[in-house]
Structures are given as C-alpha cells and as structure tokens.
Amino acid sequence: LENIPNLNDFMPKVFDNPPIKVKDSKFRKHLFKSGNMTVTLANYDIVAKGEVGTSWKTSIEYGTGYDA
C-alpha cells in the first residue's frame, strides 16, 4: 500500500504550487440563487459578452436559461 495518503496525519497540507492568475481573465460569480432567479457579479458585460472592464457589474437573470 504505497502512495496512499495517511488520513490520521493532522499536519496542514503544504501549498507549494499556487495557481497562476491569467491577466485580463473573466470572472463571474453567482452570489444568490433562488428558484429561477440568479444574482450575478462579473467583471465584464454578460449580455454583450464584452471584454474585461475596470469595474464590477451586477445582473439579475430570471428563467431556466434554456432558449432564453
């Protein structure tokens, strides 16, 4: 039984390979979802599918997303 992590070890995992941030990458987060309503925070215009801007934009989508 080699290469099996020891689950009884309470030592914190070493984070030696952090992710690399891509410059001008798009960010979109659903802050609130309830039923068919979603509140979204993004750094680009979701409707126009534009480029990354310098300000944050919020939007509210209503529906299931199918054929909208």
mmCIF file as Biopython writes it, N, C-alpha, C and O atoms, coordinates in Angstrom:
data_model
#
loop_
_atom_site.group_PDB
_atom_site.id
_atom_site.type_symbol
_atom_site.label_atom_id
_atom_site.label_alt_id
_atom_site.label_comp_id
_atom_site.label_asym_id
_atom_site.label_entity_id
_atom_site.label_seq_id
_atom_site.pdbx_PDB_ins_code
_atom_site.Cartn_x
_atom_site.Cartn_y
_atom_site.Cartn_z
_atom_site.occupancy
_atom_site.B_iso_or_equiv
_atom_site.auth_seq_id
_atom_site.auth_asym_id
_atom_site.pdbx_PDB_model_num
ATOM 1   N N  . LEU A ? 1  ? 0.837   -1.179 0.000   1.0 0.0 1  A 1 
ATOM 2   C CA . LEU A ? 1  ? 0.000   0.000  0.000   1.0 0.0 1  A 1 
ATOM 3   C C  . LEU A ? 1  ? 0.883   1.243  0.000   1.0 0.0 1  A 1 
ATOM 4   O O  . LEU A ? 1  ? 1.119   1.864  1.037   1.0 0.0 1  A 1 
ATOM 5   N N  . GLU A ? 2  ? 1.348   1.578  -1.158  1.0 0.0 2  A 1 
ATOM 6   C CA . GLU A ? 2  ? 2.180   2.765  -1.301  1.0 0.0 2  A 1 
ATOM 7   C C  . GLU A ? 2  ? 1.381   3.877  -1.977  1.0 0.0 2  A 1 
ATOM 8   O O  . GLU A ? 2  ? 0.393   3.616  -2.663  1.0 0.0 2  A 1 
ATOM 9   N N  . ASN A ? 3  ? 1.812   5.093  -1.779  1.0 0.0 3  A 1 
ATOM 10  C CA . ASN A ? 3  ? 1.197   6.291  -2.367  1.0 0.0 3  A 1 
ATOM 11  C C  . ASN A ? 3  ? -0.238  6.507  -1.913  1.0 0.0 3  A 1 
ATOM 12  O O  . ASN A ? 3  ? -1.039  7.099  -2.637  1.0 0.0 3  A 1 
ATOM 13  N N  . ILE A ? 4  ? -0.562  6.036  -0.731  1.0 0.0 4  A 1 
ATOM 14  C CA . ILE A ? 4  ? -1.876  6.280  -0.140  1.0 0.0 4  A 1 
ATOM 15  C C  . ILE A ? 4  ? -1.686  7.312  0.960   1.0 0.0 4  A 1 
ATOM 16  O O  . ILE A ? 4  ? -0.868  7.102  1.856   1.0 0.0 4  A 1 
ATOM 17  N N  . PRO A ? 5  ? -2.421  8.427  0.918   1.0 0.0 5  A 1 
ATOM 18  C CA . PRO A ? 5  ? -2.233  9.453  1.951   1.0 0.0 5  A 1 
ATOM 19  C C  . PRO A ? 5  ? -2.686  8.952  3.317   1.0 0.0 5  A 1 
ATOM 20  O O  . PRO A ? 5  ? -3.675  8.229  3.436   1.0 0.0 5  A 1 
ATOM 21  N N  . ASN A ? 6  ? -1.942  9.352  4.341   1.0 0.0 6  A 1 
ATOM 22  C CA . ASN A ? 6  ? -2.262  8.986  5.708   1.0 0.0 6  A 1 
ATOM 23  C C  . ASN A ? 6  ? -3.342  9.936  6.219   1.0 0.0 6  A 1 
ATOM 24  O O  . ASN A ? 6  ? -3.074  11.117 6.440   1.0 0.0 6  A 1 
ATOM 25  N N  . LEU A ? 7  ? -4.551  9.434  6.408   1.0 0.0 7  A 1 
ATOM 26  C CA . LEU A ? 7  ? -5.655  10.270 6.857   1.0 0.0 7  A 1 
ATOM 27  C C  . LEU A ? 7  ? -5.595  10.559 8.353   1.0 0.0 7  A 1 
ATOM 28  O O  . LEU A ? 7  ? -6.347  11.399 8.846   1.0 0.0 7  A 1 
ATOM 29  N N  . ASN A ? 8  ? -4.722  9.881  9.076   1.0 0.0 8  A 1 
ATOM 30  C CA . ASN A ? 8  ? -4.568  10.124 10.509  1.0 0.0 8  A 1 
ATOM 31  C C  . ASN A ? 8  ? -3.534  11.209 10.790  1.0 0.0 8  A 1 
ATOM 32  O O  . ASN A ? 8  ? -3.293  11.525 11.955  1.0 0.0 8  A 1 
ATOM 33  N N  . ASP A ? 9  ? -2.933  11.773 9.789   1.0 0.0 9  A 1 
ATOM 34  C CA . ASP A ? 9  ? -1.935  12.823 9.934   1.0 0.0 9  A 1 
ATOM 35  C C  . ASP A ? 9  ? -2.649  14.176 9.926   1.0 0.0 9  A 1 
ATOM 36  O O  . ASP A ? 9  ? -3.332  14.512 8.959   1.0 0.0 9  A 1 
ATOM 37  N N  . PHE A ? 10 ? -2.495  14.934 10.979  1.0 0.0 10 A 1 
ATOM 38  C CA . PHE A ? 10 ? -3.183  16.215 11.107  1.0 0.0 10 A 1 
ATOM 39  C C  . PHE A ? 10 ? -2.300  17.394 10.713  1.0 0.0 10 A 1 
ATOM 40  O O  . PHE A ? 10 ? -2.604  18.536 11.058  1.0 0.0 10 A 1 
ATOM 41  N N  . MET A ? 11 ? -1.234  17.135 10.009  1.0 0.0 11 A 1 
ATOM 42  C CA . MET A ? 11 ? -0.357  18.207 9.555   1.0 0.0 11 A 1 
ATOM 43  C C  . MET A ? 11 ? -1.026  18.938 8.392   1.0 0.0 11 A 1 
ATOM 44  O O  . MET A ? 11 ? -1.623  18.300 7.524   1.0 0.0 11 A 1 
ATOM 45  N N  . PRO A ? 12 ? -0.933  20.277 8.366   1.0 0.0 12 A 1 
ATOM 46  C CA . PRO A ? 12 ? -1.534  21.007 7.244   1.0 0.0 12 A 1 
ATOM 47  C C  . PRO A ? 12 ? -0.806  20.680 5.940   1.0 0.0 12 A 1 
ATOM 48  O O  . PRO A ? 12 ? 0.402   20.442 5.922   1.0 0.0 12 A 1 
ATOM 49  N N  . LYS A ? 13 ? -1.571  20.675 4.858   1.0 0.0 13 A 1 
ATOM 50  C CA . LYS A ? 13 ? -1.004  20.375 3.550   1.0 0.0 13 A 1 
ATOM 51  C C  . LYS A ? 13 ? -0.114  21.528 3.099   1.0 0.0 13 A 1 
ATOM 52  O O  . LYS A ? 13 ? -0.457  22.695 3.290   1.0 0.0 13 A 1 
ATOM 53  N N  . VAL A ? 14 ? 1.004   21.208 2.513   1.0 0.0 14 A 1 
ATOM 54  C CA . VAL A ? 14 ? 1.928   22.213 2.008   1.0 0.0 14 A 1 
ATOM 55  C C  . VAL A ? 14 ? 1.396   22.714 0.670   1.0 0.0 14 A 1 
ATOM 56  O O  . VAL A ? 14 ? 1.161   21.932 -0.251  1.0 0.0 14 A 1 
ATOM 57  N N  . PHE A ? 15 ? 1.212   24.021 0.577   1.0 0.0 15 A 1 
ATOM 58  C CA . PHE A ? 15 ? 0.694   24.646 -0.637  1.0 0.0 15 A 1 
ATOM 59  C C  . PHE A ? 15 ? 1.875   25.218 -1.400  1.0 0.0 15 A 1 
ATOM 60  O O  . PHE A ? 15 ? 2.166   26.411 -1.313  1.0 0.0 15 A 1 
ATOM 61  N N  . ASP A ? 16 ? 2.556   24.353 -2.154  1.0 0.0 16 A 1 
ATOM 62  C CA . ASP A ? 16 ? 3.778   24.773 -2.822  1.0 0.0 16 A 1 
ATOM 63  C C  . ASP A ? 16 ? 3.607   25.012 -4.324  1.0 0.0 16 A 1 
ATOM 64  O O  . ASP A ? 16 ? 4.578   25.330 -5.010  1.0 0.0 16 A 1 
ATOM 65  N N  . ASN A ? 17 ? 2.395   24.865 -4.836  1.0 0.0 17 A 1 
ATOM 66  C CA . ASN A ? 17 ? 2.159   25.071 -6.260  1.0 0.0 17 A 1 
ATOM 67  C C  . ASN A ? 17 ? 0.913   25.935 -6.441  1.0 0.0 17 A 1 
ATOM 68  O O  . ASN A ? 17 ? -0.136  25.420 -6.829  1.0 0.0 17 A 1 
ATOM 69  N N  . PRO A ? 18 ? 1.008   27.248 -6.164  1.0 0.0 18 A 1 
ATOM 70  C CA . PRO A ? 18 ? -0.179  28.102 -6.254  1.0 0.0 18 A 1 
ATOM 71  C C  . PRO A ? 18 ? -0.629  28.272 -7.705  1.0 0.0 18 A 1 
ATOM 72  O O  . PRO A ? 18 ? 0.187   28.188 -8.623  1.0 0.0 18 A 1 
ATOM 73  N N  . PRO A ? 19 ? -1.929  28.510 -7.911  1.0 0.0 19 A 1 
ATOM 74  C CA . PRO A ? 19 ? -2.403  28.731 -9.277  1.0 0.0 19 A 1 
ATOM 75  C C  . PRO A ? 19 ? -1.875  30.057 -9.829  1.0 0.0 19 A 1 
ATOM 76  O O  . PRO A ? 19 ? -1.624  31.000 -9.079  1.0 0.0 19 A 1 
ATOM 77  N N  . ILE A ? 20 ? -1.715  30.110 -11.123 1.0 0.0 20 A 1 
ATOM 78  C CA . ILE A ? 20 ? -1.205  31.310 -11.785 1.0 0.0 20 A 1 
ATOM 79  C C  . ILE A ? 20 ? -2.382  32.093 -12.340 1.0 0.0 20 A 1 
ATOM 80  O O  . ILE A ? 20 ? -3.198  31.555 -13.088 1.0 0.0 20 A 1 
ATOM 81  N N  . LYS A ? 21 ? -2.469  33.369 -11.970 1.0 0.0 21 A 1 
ATOM 82  C CA . LYS A ? 21 ? -3.558  34.221 -12.434 1.0 0.0 21 A 1 
ATOM 83  C C  . LYS A ? 21 ? -3.299  34.668 -13.868 1.0 0.0 21 A 1 
ATOM 84  O O  . LYS A ? 21 ? -2.219  35.158 -14.200 1.0 0.0 21 A 1 
ATOM 85  N N  . VAL A ? 22 ? -4.304  34.491 -14.699 1.0 0.0 22 A 1 
ATOM 86  C CA . VAL A ? 22 ? -4.209  34.918 -16.089 1.0 0.0 22 A 1 
ATOM 87  C C  . VAL A ? 22 ? -4.633  36.384 -16.167 1.0 0.0 22 A 1 
ATOM 88  O O  . VAL A ? 22 ? -5.697  36.754 -15.672 1.0 0.0 22 A 1 
ATOM 89  N N  . LYS A ? 23 ? -3.796  37.216 -16.791 1.0 0.0 23 A 1 
ATOM 90  C CA . LYS A ? 23 ? -4.100  38.646 -16.900 1.0 0.0 23 A 1 
ATOM 91  C C  . LYS A ? 23 ? -5.344  38.843 -17.760 1.0 0.0 23 A 1 
ATOM 92  O O  . LYS A ? 23 ? -5.501  38.189 -18.791 1.0 0.0 23 A 1 
ATOM 93  N N  . ASP A ? 24 ? -6.224  39.741 -17.338 1.0 0.0 24 A 1 
ATOM 94  C CA . ASP A ? 24 ? -7.477  40.073 -18.029 1.0 0.0 24 A 1 
ATOM 95  C C  . ASP A ? 24 ? -8.401  38.868 -18.188 1.0 0.0 24 A 1 
ATOM 96  O O  . ASP A ? 24 ? -9.084  38.737 -19.204 1.0 0.0 24 A 1 
ATOM 97  N N  . SER A ? 25 ? -8.423  37.997 -17.199 1.0 0.0 25 A 1 
ATOM 98  C CA . SER A ? 25 ? -9.343  36.861 -17.259 1.0 0.0 25 A 1 
ATOM 99  C C  . SER A ? 25 ? -10.729 37.290 -16.787 1.0 0.0 25 A 1 
ATOM 100 O O  . SER A ? 25 ? -10.860 38.184 -15.950 1.0 0.0 25 A 1 
ATOM 101 N N  . LYS A ? 26 ? -11.748 36.654 -17.323 1.0 0.0 26 A 1 
ATOM 102 C CA . LYS A ? 26 ? -13.123 36.979 -16.965 1.0 0.0 26 A 1 
ATOM 103 C C  . LYS A ? 26 ? -13.485 36.298 -15.655 1.0 0.0 26 A 1 
ATOM 104 O O  . LYS A ? 26 ? -13.068 35.172 -15.386 1.0 0.0 26 A 1 
ATOM 105 N N  . PHE A ? 27 ? -14.273 37.005 -14.839 1.0 0.0 27 A 1 
ATOM 106 C CA . PHE A ? 27 ? -14.722 36.489 -13.550 1.0 0.0 27 A 1 
ATOM 107 C C  . PHE A ? 27 ? -16.230 36.606 -13.495 1.0 0.0 27 A 1 
ATOM 108 O O  . PHE A ? 27 ? -16.797 37.646 -13.830 1.0 0.0 27 A 1 
ATOM 109 N N  . ARG A ? 28 ? -16.877 35.532 -13.069 1.0 0.0 28 A 1 
ATOM 110 C CA . ARG A ? 28 ? -18.335 35.538 -12.923 1.0 0.0 28 A 1 
ATOM 111 C C  . ARG A ? 28 ? -18.692 34.667 -11.732 1.0 0.0 28 A 1 
ATOM 112 O O  . ARG A ? 28 ? -18.269 33.514 -11.645 1.0 0.0 28 A 1 
ATOM 113 N N  . LYS A ? 29 ? -19.472 35.224 -10.814 1.0 0.0 29 A 1 
ATOM 114 C CA . LYS A ? 29 ? -19.847 34.511 -9.594  1.0 0.0 29 A 1 
ATOM 115 C C  . LYS A ? 29 ? -21.333 34.691 -9.357  1.0 0.0 29 A 1 
ATOM 116 O O  . LYS A ? 29 ? -21.851 35.804 -9.448  1.0 0.0 29 A 1 
ATOM 117 N N  . HIS A ? 30 ? -22.020 33.603 -9.055  1.0 0.0 30 A 1 
ATOM 118 C CA . HIS A ? 30 ? -23.436 33.665 -8.714  1.0 0.0 30 A 1 
ATOM 119 C C  . HIS A ? 30 ? -23.537 33.858 -7.204  1.0 0.0 30 A 1 
ATOM 120 O O  . HIS A ? 30 ? -23.286 32.934 -6.431  1.0 0.0 30 A 1 
ATOM 121 N N  . LEU A ? 31 ? -23.908 35.072 -6.794  1.0 0.0 31 A 1 
ATOM 122 C CA . LEU A ? 31 ? -23.956 35.406 -5.375  1.0 0.0 31 A 1 
ATOM 123 C C  . LEU A ? 31 ? -25.200 34.861 -4.699  1.0 0.0 31 A 1 
ATOM 124 O O  . LEU A ? 31 ? -25.178 34.537 -3.512  1.0 0.0 31 A 1 
ATOM 125 N N  . PHE A ? 32 ? -26.287 34.761 -5.456  1.0 0.0 32 A 1 
ATOM 126 C CA . PHE A ? 32 ? -27.559 34.346 -4.866  1.0 0.0 32 A 1 
ATOM 127 C C  . PHE A ? 32 ? -28.357 33.599 -5.920  1.0 0.0 32 A 1 
ATOM 128 O O  . PHE A ? 32 ? -28.507 34.074 -7.046  1.0 0.0 32 A 1 
ATOM 129 N N  . LYS A ? 33 ? -28.867 32.437 -5.557  1.0 0.0 33 A 1 
ATOM 130 C CA . LYS A ? 33 ? -29.731 31.670 -6.451  1.0 0.0 33 A 1 
ATOM 131 C C  . LYS A ? 33 ? -30.949 31.236 -5.664  1.0 0.0 33 A 1 
ATOM 132 O O  . LYS A ? 33 ? -30.834 30.677 -4.574  1.0 0.0 33 A 1 
ATOM 133 N N  . SER A ? 34 ? -32.118 31.500 -6.227  1.0 0.0 34 A 1 
ATOM 134 C CA . SER A ? 34 ? -33.358 31.070 -5.591  1.0 0.0 34 A 1 
ATOM 135 C C  . SER A ? 34 ? -34.394 30.846 -6.679  1.0 0.0 34 A 1 
ATOM 136 O O  . SER A ? 34 ? -34.739 31.767 -7.418  1.0 0.0 34 A 1 
ATOM 137 N N  . GLY A ? 35 ? -34.883 29.630 -6.772  1.0 0.0 35 A 1 
ATOM 138 C CA . GLY A ? 35 ? -35.863 29.321 -7.803  1.0 0.0 35 A 1 
ATOM 139 C C  . GLY A ? 35 ? -35.275 29.543 -9.181  1.0 0.0 35 A 1 
ATOM 140 O O  . GLY A ? 35 ? -34.275 28.923 -9.542  1.0 0.0 35 A 1 
ATOM 141 N N  . ASN A ? 36 ? -35.890 30.424 -9.952  1.0 0.0 36 A 1 
ATOM 142 C CA . ASN A ? 36 ? -35.404 30.737 -11.297 1.0 0.0 36 A 1 
ATOM 143 C C  . ASN A ? 36 ? -34.661 32.060 -11.355 1.0 0.0 36 A 1 
ATOM 144 O O  . ASN A ? 36 ? -34.393 32.560 -12.448 1.0 0.0 36 A 1 
ATOM 145 N N  . MET A ? 37 ? -34.315 32.651 -10.199 1.0 0.0 37 A 1 
ATOM 146 C CA . MET A ? 37 ? -33.640 33.942 -10.176 1.0 0.0 37 A 1 
ATOM 147 C C  . MET A ? 37 ? -32.193 33.770 -9.723  1.0 0.0 37 A 1 
ATOM 148 O O  . MET A ? 37 ? -31.912 33.060 -8.758  1.0 0.0 37 A 1 
ATOM 149 N N  . THR A ? 38 ? -31.276 34.434 -10.438 1.0 0.0 38 A 1 
ATOM 150 C CA . THR A ? 38 ? -29.858 34.375 -10.106 1.0 0.0 38 A 1 
ATOM 151 C C  . THR A ? 38 ? -29.284 35.782 -10.112 1.0 0.0 38 A 1 
ATOM 152 O O  . THR A ? 38 ? -29.480 36.526 -11.072 1.0 0.0 38 A 1 
ATOM 153 N N  . VAL A ? 39 ? -28.576 36.154 -9.050  1.0 0.0 39 A 1 
ATOM 154 C CA . VAL A ? 39 ? -27.867 37.432 -8.983  1.0 0.0 39 A 1 
ATOM 155 C C  . VAL A ? 39 ? -26.398 37.139 -9.275  1.0 0.0 39 A 1 
ATOM 156 O O  . VAL A ? 39 ? -25.784 36.286 -8.633  1.0 0.0 39 A 1 
ATOM 157 N N  . THR A ? 40 ? -25.842 37.856 -10.254 1.0 0.0 40 A 1 
ATOM 158 C CA . THR A ? 40 ? -24.501 37.575 -10.734 1.0 0.0 40 A 1 
ATOM 159 C C  . THR A ? 40 ? -23.600 38.790 -10.556 1.0 0.0 40 A 1 
ATOM 160 O O  . THR A ? 40 ? -24.025 39.924 -10.773 1.0 0.0 40 A 1 
ATOM 161 N N  . LEU A ? 41 ? -22.348 38.546 -10.158 1.0 0.0 41 A 1 
ATOM 162 C CA . LEU A ? 41 ? -21.302 39.564 -10.096 1.0 0.0 41 A 1 
ATOM 163 C C  . LEU A ? 41 ? -20.256 39.189 -11.139 1.0 0.0 41 A 1 
ATOM 164 O O  . LEU A ? 41 ? -19.780 38.054 -11.157 1.0 0.0 41 A 1 
ATOM 165 N N  . ALA A ? 42 ? -19.895 40.134 -12.007 1.0 0.0 42 A 1 
ATOM 166 C CA . ALA A ? 42 ? -18.927 39.849 -13.066 1.0 0.0 42 A 1 
ATOM 167 C C  . ALA A ? 42 ? -18.081 41.082 -13.342 1.0 0.0 42 A 1 
ATOM 168 O O  . ALA A ? 42 ? -18.471 42.204 -13.019 1.0 0.0 42 A 1 
ATOM 169 N N  . ASN A ? 43 ? -16.915 40.859 -13.944 1.0 0.0 43 A 1 
ATOM 170 C CA . ASN A ? 43 ? -16.057 41.984 -14.316 1.0 0.0 43 A 1 
ATOM 171 C C  . ASN A ? 43 ? -16.133 42.273 -15.814 1.0 0.0 43 A 1 
ATOM 172 O O  . ASN A ? 43 ? -15.239 42.915 -16.366 1.0 0.0 43 A 1 
ATOM 173 N N  . TYR A ? 44 ? -17.188 41.805 -16.472 1.0 0.0 44 A 1 
ATOM 174 C CA . TYR A ? 44 ? -17.428 42.084 -17.887 1.0 0.0 44 A 1 
ATOM 175 C C  . TYR A ? 44 ? -18.931 42.147 -18.128 1.0 0.0 44 A 1 
ATOM 176 O O  . TYR A ? 44 ? -19.716 41.719 -17.282 1.0 0.0 44 A 1 
ATOM 177 N N  . ASP A ? 45 ? -19.330 42.675 -19.269 1.0 0.0 45 A 1 
ATOM 178 C CA . ASP A ? 45 ? -20.749 42.788 -19.604 1.0 0.0 45 A 1 
ATOM 179 C C  . ASP A ? 45 ? -21.247 41.426 -20.072 1.0 0.0 45 A 1 
ATOM 180 O O  . ASP A ? 45 ? -20.833 40.940 -21.125 1.0 0.0 45 A 1 
ATOM 181 N N  . ILE A ? 46 ? -22.125 40.816 -19.302 1.0 0.0 46 A 1 
ATOM 182 C CA . ILE A ? 46 ? -22.593 39.466 -19.587 1.0 0.0 46 A 1 
ATOM 183 C C  . ILE A ? 46 ? -23.491 39.446 -20.818 1.0 0.0 46 A 1 
ATOM 184 O O  . ILE A ? 46 ? -23.413 38.520 -21.626 1.0 0.0 46 A 1 
ATOM 185 N N  . VAL A ? 47 ? -24.339 40.455 -20.968 1.0 0.0 47 A 1 
ATOM 186 C CA . VAL A ? 47 ? -25.284 40.478 -22.085 1.0 0.0 47 A 1 
ATOM 187 C C  . VAL A ? 47 ? -24.543 40.645 -23.410 1.0 0.0 47 A 1 
ATOM 188 O O  . VAL A ? 47 ? -24.811 39.921 -24.369 1.0 0.0 47 A 1 
ATOM 189 N N  . ALA A ? 48 ? -23.613 41.598 -23.465 1.0 0.0 48 A 1 
ATOM 190 C CA . ALA A ? 48 ? -22.871 41.859 -24.700 1.0 0.0 48 A 1 
ATOM 191 C C  . ALA A ? 48 ? -21.688 40.913 -24.866 1.0 0.0 48 A 1 
ATOM 192 O O  . ALA A ? 48 ? -21.057 40.889 -25.923 1.0 0.0 48 A 1 
ATOM 193 N N  . LYS A ? 49 ? -21.381 40.128 -23.824 1.0 0.0 49 A 1 
ATOM 194 C CA . LYS A ? 49 ? -20.225 39.218 -23.829 1.0 0.0 49 A 1 
ATOM 195 C C  . LYS A ? 49 ? -18.962 39.964 -24.236 1.0 0.0 49 A 1 
ATOM 196 O O  . LYS A ? 49 ? -18.177 39.506 -25.067 1.0 0.0 49 A 1 
ATOM 197 N N  . GLY A ? 50 ? -18.794 41.137 -23.617 1.0 0.0 50 A 1 
ATOM 198 C CA . GLY A ? 50 ? -17.689 42.015 -23.977 1.0 0.0 50 A 1 
ATOM 199 C C  . GLY A ? 50 ? -16.386 41.639 -23.301 1.0 0.0 50 A 1 
ATOM 200 O O  . GLY A ? 50 ? -16.255 40.592 -22.667 1.0 0.0 50 A 1 
ATOM 201 N N  . GLU A ? 51 ? -15.436 42.533 -23.462 1.0 0.0 51 A 1 
ATOM 202 C CA . GLU A ? 51 ? -14.116 42.351 -22.878 1.0 0.0 51 A 1 
ATOM 203 C C  . GLU A ? 51 ? -14.143 42.698 -21.394 1.0 0.0 51 A 1 
ATOM 204 O O  . GLU A ? 51 ? -15.101 43.288 -20.896 1.0 0.0 51 A 1 
ATOM 205 N N  . VAL A ? 52 ? -13.088 42.325 -20.708 1.0 0.0 52 A 1 
ATOM 206 C CA . VAL A ? 52 ? -12.959 42.606 -19.282 1.0 0.0 52 A 1 
ATOM 207 C C  . VAL A ? 52 ? -12.811 44.105 -19.083 1.0 0.0 52 A 1 
ATOM 208 O O  . VAL A ? 52 ? -12.009 44.751 -19.758 1.0 0.0 52 A 1 
ATOM 209 N N  . GLY A ? 53 ? -13.587 44.659 -18.155 1.0 0.0 53 A 1 
ATOM 210 C CA . GLY A ? 53 ? -13.546 46.090 -17.893 1.0 0.0 53 A 1 
ATOM 211 C C  . GLY A ? 53 ? -12.802 46.401 -16.613 1.0 0.0 53 A 1 
ATOM 212 O O  . GLY A ? 53 ? -12.148 45.537 -16.029 1.0 0.0 53 A 1 
ATOM 213 N N  . THR A ? 54 ? -12.910 47.641 -16.187 1.0 0.0 54 A 1 
ATOM 214 C CA . THR A ? 54 ? -12.234 48.074 -14.967 1.0 0.0 54 A 1 
ATOM 215 C C  . THR A ? 54 ? -13.188 48.154 -13.788 1.0 0.0 54 A 1 
ATOM 216 O O  . THR A ? 54 ? -12.760 48.433 -12.668 1.0 0.0 54 A 1 
ATOM 217 N N  . SER A ? 55 ? -14.481 47.913 -14.021 1.0 0.0 55 A 1 
ATOM 218 C CA . SER A ? 55 ? -15.460 47.995 -12.938 1.0 0.0 55 A 1 
ATOM 219 C C  . SER A ? 55 ? -16.245 46.689 -12.853 1.0 0.0 55 A 1 
ATOM 220 O O  . SER A ? 55 ? -16.270 45.893 -13.791 1.0 0.0 55 A 1 
ATOM 221 N N  . TRP A ? 56 ? -16.880 46.495 -11.705 1.0 0.0 56 A 1 
ATOM 222 C CA . TRP A ? 56 ? -17.699 45.304 -11.487 1.0 0.0 56 A 1 
ATOM 223 C C  . TRP A ? 56 ? -19.126 45.583 -11.918 1.0 0.0 56 A 1 
ATOM 224 O O  . TRP A ? 56 ? -19.623 46.699 -11.766 1.0 0.0 56 A 1 
ATOM 225 N N  . LYS A ? 57 ? -19.775 44.578 -12.449 1.0 0.0 57 A 1 
ATOM 226 C CA . LYS A ? 57 ? -21.156 44.699 -12.905 1.0 0.0 57 A 1 
ATOM 227 C C  . LYS A ? 57 ? -21.998 43.625 -12.232 1.0 0.0 57 A 1 
ATOM 228 O O  . LYS A ? 57 ? -21.560 42.486 -12.069 1.0 0.0 57 A 1 
ATOM 229 N N  . THR A ? 58 ? -23.204 43.999 -11.846 1.0 0.0 58 A 1 
ATOM 230 C CA . THR A ? 58 ? -24.143 43.028 -11.294 1.0 0.0 58 A 1 
ATOM 231 C C  . THR A ? 58 ? -25.308 42.887 -12.257 1.0 0.0 58 A 1 
ATOM 232 O O  . THR A ? 58 ? -25.674 43.832 -12.956 1.0 0.0 58 A 1 
ATOM 233 N N  . SER A ? 59 ? -25.874 41.716 -12.283 1.0 0.0 59 A 1 
ATOM 234 C CA . SER A ? 59 ? -27.041 41.487 -13.128 1.0 0.0 59 A 1 
ATOM 235 C C  . SER A ? 59 ? -27.935 40.463 -12.457 1.0 0.0 59 A 1 
ATOM 236 O O  . SER A ? 59 ? -27.494 39.665 -11.629 1.0 0.0 59 A 1 
ATOM 237 N N  . ILE A ? 60 ? -29.199 40.506 -12.835 1.0 0.0 60 A 1 
ATOM 238 C CA . ILE A ? 60 ? -30.174 39.556 -12.319 1.0 0.0 60 A 1 
ATOM 239 C C  . ILE A ? 60 ? -30.762 38.824 -13.511 1.0 0.0 60 A 1 
ATOM 240 O O  . ILE A ? 60 ? -31.345 39.438 -14.405 1.0 0.0 60 A 1 
ATOM 241 N N  . GLU A ? 61 ? -30.607 37.514 -13.519 1.0 0.0 61 A 1 
ATOM 242 C CA . GLU A ? 61 ? -31.171 36.688 -14.573 1.0 0.0 61 A 1 
ATOM 243 C C  . GLU A ? 61 ? -32.386 35.970 -14.017 1.0 0.0 61 A 1 
ATOM 244 O O  . GLU A ? 61 ? -32.391 35.510 -12.875 1.0 0.0 61 A 1 
ATOM 245 N N  . TYR A ? 62 ? -33.414 35.883 -14.846 1.0 0.0 62 A 1 
ATOM 246 C CA . TYR A ? 62 ? -34.632 35.202 -14.440 1.0 0.0 62 A 1 
ATOM 247 C C  . TYR A ? 62 ? -34.972 34.168 -15.497 1.0 0.0 62 A 1 
ATOM 248 O O  . TYR A ? 62 ? -35.067 34.499 -16.679 1.0 0.0 62 A 1 
ATOM 249 N N  . GLY A ? 63 ? -35.151 32.949 -15.098 1.0 0.0 63 A 1 
ATOM 250 C CA . GLY A ? 63 ? -35.505 31.882 -16.024 1.0 0.0 63 A 1 
ATOM 251 C C  . GLY A ? 63 ? -34.578 30.701 -15.854 1.0 0.0 63 A 1 
ATOM 252 O O  . GLY A ? 63 ? -33.664 30.723 -15.030 1.0 0.0 63 A 1 
ATOM 253 N N  . THR A ? 64 ? -34.824 29.675 -16.637 1.0 0.0 64 A 1 
ATOM 254 C CA . THR A ? 64 ? -34.043 28.448 -16.531 1.0 0.0 64 A 1 
ATOM 255 C C  . THR A ? 64 ? -32.792 28.482 -17.379 1.0 0.0 64 A 1 
ATOM 256 O O  . THR A ? 64 ? -31.922 27.625 -17.219 1.0 0.0 64 A 1 
ATOM 257 N N  . GLY A ? 65 ? -32.674 29.452 -18.282 1.0 0.0 65 A 1 
ATOM 258 C CA . GLY A ? 65 ? -31.509 29.545 -19.139 1.0 0.0 65 A 1 
ATOM 259 C C  . GLY A ? 65 ? -31.681 28.813 -20.454 1.0 0.0 65 A 1 
ATOM 260 O O  . GLY A ? 65 ? -30.875 29.003 -21.364 1.0 0.0 65 A 1 
ATOM 261 N N  . TYR A ? 66 ? -32.703 27.985 -20.585 1.0 0.0 66 A 1 
ATOM 262 C CA . TYR A ? 66 ? -32.945 27.251 -21.820 1.0 0.0 66 A 1 
ATOM 263 C C  . TYR A ? 66 ? -33.733 28.119 -22.788 1.0 0.0 66 A 1 
ATOM 264 O O  . TYR A ? 66 ? -34.828 28.581 -22.467 1.0 0.0 66 A 1 
ATOM 265 N N  . ASP A ? 67 ? -33.175 28.340 -23.972 1.0 0.0 67 A 1 
ATOM 266 C CA . ASP A ? 67 ? -33.828 29.112 -25.034 1.0 0.0 67 A 1 
ATOM 267 C C  . ASP A ? 67 ? -34.261 30.499 -24.552 1.0 0.0 67 A 1 
ATOM 268 O O  . ASP A ? 67 ? -35.350 30.970 -24.880 1.0 0.0 67 A 1 
ATOM 269 N N  . ALA A ? 68 ? -33.397 31.140 -23.773 1.0 0.0 68 A 1 
ATOM 270 C CA . ALA A ? 68 ? -33.737 32.448 -23.205 1.0 0.0 68 A 1 
ATOM 271 C C  . ALA A ? 68 ? -33.367 33.573 -24.131 1.0 0.0 68 A 1 
ATOM 272 O O  . ALA A ? 68 ? -33.586 34.739 -23.804 1.0 0.0 68 A 1 
#
